[in-house]
């Protein structure tokens, strides 16, 4: 809802601070004095209200309107934060399908109980067939949703395996790169310390030293 009172026309940051002060049970007179001392409030009052100051009546009207809206918004945010925290806690169970399997078992049991009541308590064949048909439709829908959940679980597990495999490959590659760098460093030190002409092998790499490294080797 758009509000048009004096306080409603103030900058958002000023209204936010005012709402927090009201929520902290600060006195009305002190809040009015604080508002009227603010340069941004004075500017709005001069530009839009003929220089009239914020009054206790203005504050009272704000408490009944804008402040209540602010409180409701705070409650919604808190509820959303709480819901997100709970969702994070149950996420592992949702991913492995335990909740859906449990729910499916409960619903299947209820549908079976309802079907038995229809068979026992519905006399007319047509009425019994119609009622059972509705139950069968619900059961089929339940099975489809359960199958979708299982497929989603399989896809998630496959994705998790691929991510784990990729991470393992990355760590292995980094380790190999570090080992190769160390072996090359040892090779260079060994090359410059030798004084004969026999080919120098890369330790563990199965290749001779590059010609430029051999040429840079000091003479015996």
PyMOL commands that set and color helices and strands:
alter all, ss='L'
color gray80, all
select helices_A, chain A and resi 7-9+12-23+28-36+39-48+56-64+66-95+98-121+125-193+211-215
alter helices_A, ss='H'
color red, helices_A
deselect
rebuild
show_as cartoon
